[in-house]
Amino acid sequence: QSKKNKKANQNSTKNGRKVKRIALGYDREDTCQLKESEWADDGLGGIFNRDGFTGRRDESGNKVFKA
């Protein structure tokens, strides 16, 4: 297994959530790689779930999704 694939399959914890590191294509297809309860590290310091929700909310309380 290559270093890239090993790194892509590592798991960690961020903000109290179990986070899965996946190889990203940086499009909506990324969310399809996740199970319902999993979160993924976007490689840019953020996380997102299967729905694309980043775990953040704006000042009005609206959910912030991966673009």
VMD Tcl script that draws the C-alpha trace (Angstrom):
set ca {
  {0.00 0.00 0.00}
  {1.38 3.41 -0.95}
  {2.03 6.20 1.58}
  {-0.81 8.22 0.04}
  {-3.31 5.38 0.50}
  {-2.13 4.70 4.07}
  {-2.58 8.37 4.92}
  {-5.99 8.44 3.22}
  {-7.21 5.56 5.40}
  {-6.09 6.97 8.77}
  {-8.68 8.00 11.34}
  {-8.43 10.69 14.01}
  {-10.62 12.75 16.32}
  {-11.47 16.41 15.74}
  {-13.88 18.49 17.82}
  {-15.00 15.34 19.62}
  {-15.95 13.59 16.36}
  {-14.28 10.51 14.92}
  {-12.85 11.74 11.62}
  {-11.95 9.53 8.66}
  {-9.23 10.70 6.28}
  {-10.30 9.96 2.70}
  {-8.68 10.69 -0.65}
  {-10.54 13.77 -1.86}
  {-11.53 14.77 -5.36}
  {-12.83 18.08 -3.94}
  {-16.32 17.66 -5.38}
  {-19.68 16.38 -4.09}
  {-18.57 12.79 -4.80}
  {-16.42 12.99 -1.65}
  {-19.48 12.70 0.56}
  {-20.51 9.40 -1.08}
  {-17.44 7.70 0.43}
  {-18.77 8.15 3.97}
  {-21.14 6.15 6.11}
  {-23.96 8.05 7.79}
  {-22.17 8.53 11.13}
  {-18.68 9.25 9.73}
  {-16.93 12.58 9.36}
  {-14.10 13.27 6.91}
  {-11.08 15.56 7.16}
  {-11.08 17.89 4.16}
  {-7.30 18.35 4.32}
  {-7.71 22.09 4.82}
  {-8.41 22.07 8.54}
  {-12.12 21.33 8.30}
  {-14.40 18.33 8.47}
  {-17.66 17.30 6.83}
  {-20.20 14.48 7.05}
  {-22.07 12.47 4.41}
  {-24.53 15.33 3.87}
  {-21.66 17.80 3.37}
  {-22.39 19.49 6.72}
  {-19.20 20.99 8.16}
  {-20.35 20.98 11.78}
  {-20.46 24.79 11.74}
  {-23.37 27.23 11.74}
  {-23.50 30.85 10.62}
  {-24.58 33.74 12.86}
  {-28.26 33.00 12.07}
  {-27.94 29.36 13.08}
  {-28.00 27.99 9.54}
  {-25.86 24.92 8.86}
  {-22.71 25.48 6.77}
  {-22.16 22.85 4.06}
  {-19.13 21.91 1.97}
  {-19.30 23.90 -1.27}
}
mol new
graphics top color blue
foreach p $ca { graphics top sphere $p radius 0.5 }
foreach p [lrange $ca 0 end-1] q [lrange $ca 1 end] { graphics top cylinder $p $q radius 0.2 }
display resetview
